[in-house]
Amino acid sequence: MSEGFLSYTDVAELTTLSTRTIRRKVDAGEFPPPIRYGARTLFVRSEVNDWCAALVARLRENPHNAA
């Protein structure tokens, strides 16, 4: 997948989580932190993809333990 950046809206669409849930997970240290680029807040696409892959692996290992 190409490297790049994602907005909160992009991440919400990719993960199917709400932007509010993403903000809570970031604040709790449970999601890759965004970076500031000027006035924009962006996520690194590869970090979000890695988080998604790790979540899938955890759920496949223990499907009864939702994240």
Secondary structure, DSSP 8 states (H G I E B T S, - for coil): ----EE-HHHHHHHH---HHHHHHHHHTT-S---EEETTEEEEEHHHHHHHHHHHHHHHHH-TTS--
